[in-house]
Amino acid sequence: MKFFNTSSDPGDLDQLQYRIAVLFVLLTLISIVFFGISDYMMGLSPFIGKVRVVYGALFLGCFYLMVKRKRYELAINLMAGLILVFSILNFFYNDGYLGPTIYNLLVYVVAVAIFFKKRQSIFWFAASMGSYLVVFYLSVRGLVPVVSNYDSKMDLFWDNALSLAVSALFIFIGVYLVIVNYQKQHYAMLALKQENERNLSELTALNEKKNQLIALLSHDLRNPIATLSSSLELAEQDVLEREDLEVIFSGLKTQTFHLNKVLDNTLEWVSAEMDDRPAERVSVRLSSFNEEMRKTIQIQASRKRQEVQAVLEGPDQELSLEVSEIRIILKNLLENAVKFSPVGAKIDLILLVGESDLRWEVRNIGMPISAQVEEELFEFKAKTSYGTSEEKGSGIGLSLCKKIAKKLNMDLGYQLVDGQNVFYLNRNRG
């Protein structure tokens, strides 16, 4: 039955209280049957037996209200009233304070403390203790008659012993269930708190990245737009010589190239942050893909008279790869190699084909990267950087590549090998 499933939603306090209440009610029904049988075997008052039958039927009705009709508050209050009435009747017809009524009331007090909110629990506690003390006092003073059912002291002993044992077991099971379930609730709430803290930390970091990105874009867009606006205004007024216009347009062309790269990286970064869809694999021949990447970057490298060489070490073959994502990573690595290599340098794009993995390496001769910079190389740092020919960079390319590589379970890193900067991308072929 689903109300026994304490792991379905351990953090829901109302559901937790409901499940414990149902278990208590089932235990109470079992107790009613047990005591009915024991009373009959010991020859106690037939009236109490009849009361137990009626009481059990009413209890089943309350149980139906609780489980099927979801009338928890009504059912639990009706049960509390029934138990109290039966306990008082049991006092009068089962040897008063010598009988087992006191054990029923102890269980009752434990139950009302668990199931009811503060005001209701205080009301039922006062009602039970007050009622018992009143009838106890009246019986001691001889003001009300109390029926004696025990033929011998041994019958009195066994009835009290059984009542004490069942009541103690009842309380033990009930308190144990409460502790276990509330521990589950505590751990569930603790896990939820930790998850919320992680989410908050991630949102804070993402918001900080967004602010850095906005600041960078604002800074990098302001000057070119201002220059373009001024140039167009001067050109409209026809106050510039042709040579001046050529210088201005050449500068604008360089700035436009940089801005286009910044906006491309920004769009790719935003897409990587927002897109949780699995990467699409496309069948591609390794040599063709490597040559395509070389041609893509060679136009940009030619402006600095650099040569990009594509090398394939290992058997050429056709594989299913996440082409779009790998292209973004390699394009960023090659663009960085062009930007930070001197004029006339050679840049190598090497693909090592192993039995179980692929490894791309982008090698270039440039300024070695310090240990301090290497530690933060793949972290999000939205700030302007400059290449060997004063080419601007946004600082978000490598962090974007690292995020994409992580999503694809690839390893992206950096090494200094024989005086060359080597950025590598490893991919398992499985």
C-alpha positions as CSV (number, residue, x, y, z in Angstrom):
1,M,0.0,0.0,0.0
2,K,1.3,3.4,-1.0
3,F,1.0,5.0,2.5
4,F,3.7,2.6,3.8
5,N,6.1,4.0,1.2
6,T,8.2,6.3,3.5
7,S,10.8,7.0,0.8
8,S,8.4,8.5,-1.8
9,D,8.6,12.0,-0.5
10,P,10.4,12.0,2.9
11,G,10.6,15.8,3.0
12,D,6.8,16.3,3.1
13,L,5.8,16.8,6.7
14,D,2.1,16.4,6.2
15,Q,2.6,13.1,4.3
16,L,5.0,11.9,7.0
17,Q,2.4,12.6,9.8
18,Y,-0.3,11.0,7.7
19,R,1.7,7.8,7.2
20,I,2.5,7.5,10.9
21,A,-1.1,8.1,11.8
22,V,-2.2,5.2,9.5
23,L,0.3,2.9,11.0
24,F,-0.9,3.9,14.5
25,V,-4.5,3.2,13.5
26,L,-3.6,-0.2,12.2
27,L,-1.8,-1.0,15.4
28,T,-4.8,0.1,17.3
29,L,-7.1,-2.2,15.3
30,I,-4.8,-5.1,16.0
31,S,-4.9,-4.2,19.7
32,I,-8.7,-4.2,19.7
33,V,-8.8,-7.7,18.2
34,F,-6.1,-8.9,20.5
35,F,-7.7,-7.6,23.7
36,G,-11.2,-8.8,22.6
37,I,-9.8,-12.3,22.3
38,S,-7.9,-12.1,25.6
39,D,-11.0,-10.7,27.5
40,Y,-13.2,-13.5,26.1
41,M,-10.6,-16.2,27.2
42,M,-10.4,-14.7,30.7
43,G,-14.2,-14.5,31.0
44,L,-14.4,-10.7,31.5
45,S,-17.5,-8.6,31.2
46,P,-19.6,-9.4,28.0
47,F,-20.5,-5.7,27.9
48,I,-16.9,-4.7,27.3
49,G,-16.7,-7.4,24.5
50,K,-19.8,-5.9,22.8
51,V,-18.3,-2.4,23.2
52,R,-15.1,-3.6,21.6
53,V,-17.0,-4.9,18.6
54,V,-18.9,-1.6,18.1
55,Y,-15.7,0.3,18.8
56,G,-13.8,-1.7,16.2
57,A,-16.5,-1.1,13.6
58,L,-16.5,2.7,14.3
59,F,-12.7,2.7,14.1
60,L,-12.8,1.0,10.7
61,G,-15.2,3.7,9.6
62,C,-12.7,6.4,10.7
63,F,-10.0,4.5,9.0
64,Y,-12.0,4.5,5.7
65,L,-12.5,8.3,6.1
66,M,-8.7,8.7,6.5
67,V,-7.4,6.5,3.8
68,K,-10.1,6.6,1.1
69,R,-11.8,9.9,1.7
70,K,-8.6,11.8,2.7
71,R,-10.5,13.3,5.7
72,Y,-7.4,13.1,7.9
73,E,-8.4,15.8,10.5
74,L,-12.0,14.6,10.9
75,A,-11.0,10.9,11.2
76,I,-8.2,11.5,13.7
77,N,-10.4,13.6,16.0
78,L,-13.3,11.1,15.8
79,M,-10.8,8.3,16.7
80,A,-9.4,10.4,19.6
81,G,-13.0,10.8,21.0
82,L,-13.8,7.1,20.5
83,I,-10.6,6.0,22.4
84,L,-11.3,8.4,25.2
85,V,-15.0,7.2,25.6
86,F,-13.9,3.6,25.5
87,S,-11.2,4.1,28.1
88,I,-13.7,5.6,30.5
89,L,-16.1,2.7,29.9
90,N,-13.3,0.3,30.4
91,F,-12.5,1.9,33.7
92,F,-16.0,1.3,35.0
93,Y,-16.4,-2.2,33.7
94,N,-12.9,-3.5,34.1
95,D,-11.9,-3.1,37.8
96,G,-11.3,0.7,37.7
97,Y,-7.8,1.8,38.7
98,L,-6.8,-1.8,39.3
99,G,-7.5,-2.7,35.7
100,P,-5.5,-1.9,32.5
101,T,-7.2,1.5,31.7
102,I,-4.1,3.5,32.7
103,Y,-2.1,1.8,30.0
104,N,-4.6,2.7,27.4
105,L,-4.4,6.3,28.5
106,L,-0.6,6.3,28.3
107,V,-0.7,5.2,24.7
108,Y,-3.4,7.8,24.1
109,V,-1.2,10.6,25.4
110,V,1.7,9.5,23.1
111,A,-0.6,9.4,20.1
112,V,-2.2,12.8,20.7
113,A,1.3,14.3,21.1
114,I,2.3,13.0,17.7
115,F,-0.8,13.5,15.6
116,F,-2.3,16.8,16.6
117,K,-1.2,20.4,16.4
118,K,-0.4,22.2,19.6
119,R,-3.9,23.4,20.6
120,Q,-5.6,20.1,19.7
121,S,-3.0,18.0,21.4
122,I,-3.3,20.1,24.6
123,F,-7.1,19.7,24.5
124,W,-7.1,15.9,24.1
125,F,-4.3,15.6,26.7
126,A,-6.3,17.6,29.3
127,A,-9.5,15.7,28.4
128,S,-7.9,12.3,28.9
129,M,-6.0,13.1,32.1
130,G,-8.9,15.1,33.5
131,S,-11.5,12.4,32.8
132,Y,-9.3,9.7,34.3
133,L,-8.6,11.6,37.4
134,V,-12.3,12.4,37.9
135,V,-13.5,8.8,37.6
136,F,-10.5,7.6,39.6
137,Y,-11.5,10.1,42.4
138,L,-15.2,9.1,42.2
139,S,-14.4,5.4,42.4
140,V,-12.0,5.8,45.3
141,R,-14.7,7.8,47.2
142,G,-17.3,5.2,46.4
143,L,-19.5,7.6,44.5
144,V,-19.6,5.5,41.3
145,P,-19.8,1.7,41.0
146,V,-16.9,-0.2,39.4
147,V,-17.5,-3.7,38.1
148,S,-14.9,-6.3,39.1
149,N,-14.3,-9.0,36.5
150,Y,-11.4,-11.0,37.9
151,D,-12.0,-14.3,39.6
152,S,-8.5,-14.4,41.0
153,K,-5.4,-12.2,41.4
154,M,-3.7,-14.2,38.7
155,D,-6.4,-13.2,36.2
156,L,-5.8,-9.6,37.3
157,F,-2.1,-10.1,36.9
158,W,-2.4,-11.6,33.4
159,D,-4.8,-8.9,32.1
160,N,-2.5,-6.1,33.4
161,A,0.6,-7.9,32.2
162,L,-0.8,-8.4,28.7
163,S,-2.1,-4.8,28.6
164,L,1.3,-3.5,29.8
165,A,3.2,-5.5,27.2
166,V,1.0,-4.5,24.3
167,S,0.9,-0.9,25.3
168,A,4.7,-0.8,25.7
169,L,5.1,-2.5,22.3
170,F,2.6,0.0,20.8
171,I,4.5,3.0,22.2
172,F,7.9,1.5,21.2
173,I,6.8,0.9,17.6
174,G,5.1,4.3,17.4
175,V,8.0,6.3,18.7
176,Y,10.5,4.2,16.6
177,L,8.4,5.0,13.5
178,V,8.4,8.7,14.4
179,I,12.1,8.8,14.9
180,V,13.0,6.9,11.7
181,N,10.6,8.9,9.6
182,Y,11.7,12.2,11.0
183,Q,15.3,11.3,10.5
184,K,14.4,10.6,6.8
185,Q,12.7,13.9,6.7
186,H,15.8,15.6,8.2
187,Y,18.2,14.0,5.7
188,A,15.8,14.9,2.8
189,M,15.6,18.5,3.9
190,L,19.4,18.6,4.4
191,A,19.9,17.2,0.9
192,L,17.4,19.7,-0.5
193,K,19.2,22.5,1.4
194,Q,22.6,21.5,0.0
195,E,21.1,21.2,-3.5
196,N,19.6,24.7,-3.2
197,E,23.0,26.0,-2.0
198,R,24.7,24.4,-5.0
199,N,22.1,25.9,-7.4
200,L,22.4,29.3,-5.8
201,S,26.2,29.1,-6.1
202,E,25.9,28.2,-9.8
203,L,23.4,30.9,-10.4
204,T,25.6,33.4,-8.6
205,A,28.6,32.3,-10.7
206,L,26.6,32.4,-13.9
207,N,25.3,35.9,-13.0
208,E,28.8,37.1,-12.4
209,K,29.9,35.7,-15.8
210,K,26.9,37.4,-17.4
211,N,27.9,40.7,-15.8
212,Q,31.5,40.3,-17.0
213,L,30.3,39.5,-20.5
214,I,28.0,42.5,-20.6
215,A,30.9,44.7,-19.4
216,L,33.2,43.3,-22.0
217,L,30.7,43.7,-24.9
218,S,29.9,47.2,-23.8
219,H,33.6,48.1,-23.7
220,D,34.5,46.4,-27.0
221,L,31.4,47.7,-28.9
222,R,31.6,51.3,-27.7
223,N,34.8,52.4,-29.6
224,P,34.0,50.8,-33.0
225,I,30.5,52.1,-33.0
226,A,31.7,55.6,-32.0
227,T,34.4,55.5,-34.7
228,L,31.9,54.2,-37.3
229,S,29.4,56.9,-36.4
230,S,32.1,59.7,-36.6
231,S,33.5,58.3,-39.8
232,L,30.1,58.2,-41.5
233,E,29.3,61.7,-40.3
234,L,32.7,63.0,-41.7
235,A,32.2,61.0,-44.9
236,E,28.7,62.5,-45.3
237,Q,30.1,66.0,-44.9
238,D,32.8,65.1,-47.6
239,V,35.6,66.6,-45.5
240,L,37.9,63.5,-45.7
241,E,40.5,62.7,-48.3
242,R,40.5,59.3,-50.0
243,E,43.7,58.3,-48.2
244,D,42.1,59.2,-44.8
245,L,39.0,57.1,-45.6
246,E,41.1,54.1,-46.6
247,V,42.9,54.3,-43.2
248,I,39.6,54.6,-41.3
249,F,38.0,51.8,-43.2
250,S,41.0,49.6,-42.7
251,G,40.8,50.2,-39.0
252,L,37.0,49.5,-39.0
253,K,37.6,46.3,-40.9
254,T,40.0,45.1,-38.2
255,Q,37.7,46.0,-35.4
256,T,34.7,44.4,-37.2
257,F,36.7,41.2,-37.5
258,H,37.4,41.2,-33.8
259,L,33.8,42.1,-32.9
260,N,32.5,39.3,-35.1
261,K,34.7,36.8,-33.3
262,V,33.6,38.2,-29.9
263,L,29.9,37.9,-30.9
264,D,30.4,34.4,-32.3
265,N,32.1,33.2,-29.0
266,T,29.3,34.9,-27.0
267,L,26.6,33.2,-29.0
268,E,28.3,29.8,-28.6
269,W,28.9,30.4,-24.9
270,V,25.2,31.2,-24.3
271,S,24.1,28.2,-26.4
272,A,26.4,26.0,-24.4
273,E,24.9,27.3,-21.1
274,M,21.3,26.9,-22.2
275,D,21.4,23.8,-24.5
276,D,21.2,20.5,-22.6
277,R,20.4,18.4,-25.7
278,P,22.9,15.6,-26.6
279,A,25.4,16.3,-29.3
280,E,24.6,15.0,-32.8
281,R,27.2,12.7,-34.3
282,V,28.0,12.9,-38.0
283,S,30.0,10.4,-40.1
284,V,33.2,12.1,-41.3
285,R,36.6,11.1,-42.8
286,L,39.4,12.2,-40.5
287,S,41.8,13.5,-43.1
288,S,39.0,15.6,-44.7
289,F,37.9,17.0,-41.4
290,N,41.5,18.0,-40.5
291,E,42.0,19.6,-43.8
292,E,38.7,21.5,-43.5
293,M,39.9,23.0,-40.2
294,R,43.2,24.0,-41.7
295,K,41.5,25.8,-44.6
296,T,39.1,27.5,-42.2
297,I,41.9,29.2,-40.3
298,Q,44.5,29.6,-43.1
299,I,42.7,32.8,-44.4
300,Q,43.1,34.4,-41.0
301,A,46.7,33.2,-40.6
302,S,47.6,34.6,-44.0
303,R,47.1,38.1,-42.7
304,K,50.2,37.5,-40.5
305,R,52.0,35.5,-43.2
306,Q,51.6,32.4,-41.1
307,E,51.3,28.8,-42.4
308,V,48.9,26.3,-40.9
309,Q,49.8,22.7,-41.5
310,A,47.4,19.7,-41.0
311,V,49.1,16.4,-40.0
312,L,47.4,13.0,-39.7
313,E,49.4,10.4,-37.7
314,G,47.7,7.1,-37.9
315,P,45.3,5.3,-40.2
316,D,42.8,7.5,-42.1
317,Q,39.2,6.3,-41.6
318,E,35.6,7.4,-41.4
319,L,34.2,7.8,-37.9
320,S,31.0,9.1,-36.3
321,L,32.0,12.3,-34.4
322,E,30.4,15.3,-32.7
323,V,31.6,17.4,-35.6
324,S,29.9,20.7,-34.7
325,E,31.2,20.8,-31.2
326,I,34.7,19.6,-32.1
327,R,34.9,22.2,-34.8
328,I,34.1,25.0,-32.3
329,I,36.9,23.8,-30.0
330,L,39.5,23.4,-32.7
331,K,38.6,26.7,-34.3
332,N,39.1,28.5,-31.0
333,L,42.4,26.8,-30.4
334,L,43.6,27.6,-33.9
335,E,42.5,31.2,-33.7
336,N,44.4,31.6,-30.4
337,A,47.5,30.0,-32.0
338,V,47.3,32.6,-34.8
339,K,46.7,35.5,-32.5
340,F,49.6,34.7,-30.1
341,S,52.1,33.5,-32.7
342,P,54.6,35.9,-34.3
343,V,54.3,37.0,-37.9
344,G,55.6,34.3,-40.3
345,A,55.2,31.5,-37.7
346,K,54.1,27.9,-38.5
347,I,51.1,26.4,-36.7
348,D,50.5,22.7,-36.6
349,L,47.2,20.9,-36.4
350,I,48.1,17.3,-35.6
351,L,45.6,14.5,-35.3
352,L,46.9,11.3,-33.6
353,V,44.8,8.3,-34.3
354,G,45.1,5.6,-31.7
355,E,43.4,2.3,-31.2
356,S,41.1,3.6,-28.5
357,D,41.2,7.4,-28.8
358,L,41.8,10.4,-31.0
359,R,44.0,13.3,-30.0
360,W,44.1,16.7,-31.7
361,E,47.1,18.9,-30.9
362,V,47.4,22.6,-31.9
363,R,51.1,23.5,-31.7
364,N,52.6,27.0,-32.1
365,I,55.7,28.8,-31.1
366,G,54.9,31.8,-28.9
367,M,55.3,33.2,-25.4
368,P,55.3,30.4,-22.9
369,I,52.3,30.4,-20.5
370,S,53.3,30.9,-16.9
371,A,52.2,28.5,-14.2
372,Q,49.9,31.0,-12.6
373,V,48.1,31.8,-15.9
374,E,48.0,28.0,-16.7
375,E,46.0,27.4,-13.6
376,E,43.3,29.8,-14.7
377,L,43.6,29.1,-18.4
378,F,40.2,27.4,-18.9
379,E,38.3,29.5,-16.3
380,F,35.7,32.1,-17.4
381,K,37.6,35.4,-17.5
382,A,35.7,37.9,-19.6
383,K,38.5,40.5,-20.2
384,T,40.2,41.9,-23.2
385,S,43.5,40.3,-24.2
386,Y,45.9,41.2,-27.1
387,G,47.9,39.1,-29.5
388,T,51.3,39.6,-31.0
389,S,49.9,42.1,-33.6
390,E,47.6,43.7,-31.0
391,E,44.6,41.5,-32.0
392,K,41.9,41.8,-29.4
393,G,40.5,38.8,-27.6
394,S,37.5,38.4,-25.3
395,G,38.9,35.8,-22.8
396,I,35.8,33.5,-23.0
397,G,36.9,31.2,-25.8
398,L,38.9,28.6,-23.8
399,S,36.3,28.4,-21.0
400,L,33.7,27.8,-23.7
401,C,35.8,25.1,-25.2
402,K,36.3,23.5,-21.8
403,K,32.6,23.4,-21.1
404,I,31.9,21.8,-24.5
405,A,34.6,19.3,-24.0
406,K,33.3,18.3,-20.6
407,K,29.8,17.9,-22.0
408,L,31.2,15.5,-24.6
409,N,33.4,13.6,-22.0
410,M,36.5,14.9,-23.7
411,D,39.8,16.0,-22.2
412,L,41.0,19.5,-23.1
413,G,44.3,20.7,-21.7
414,Y,47.6,22.5,-22.2
415,Q,51.3,21.4,-22.2
416,L,54.6,23.1,-23.0
417,V,56.6,20.7,-25.2
418,D,60.0,21.5,-26.6
419,G,59.4,25.3,-26.3
420,Q,56.0,25.0,-28.1
421,N,52.6,25.7,-26.7
422,V,50.5,22.6,-27.2
423,F,46.7,22.6,-26.6
424,Y,45.3,19.1,-26.9
425,L,41.8,17.6,-27.2
426,N,41.4,13.9,-26.4
427,R,38.3,11.9,-27.4
428,N,37.6,8.3,-26.7
429,R,36.6,6.4,-29.8
430,G,33.9,4.3,-28.0
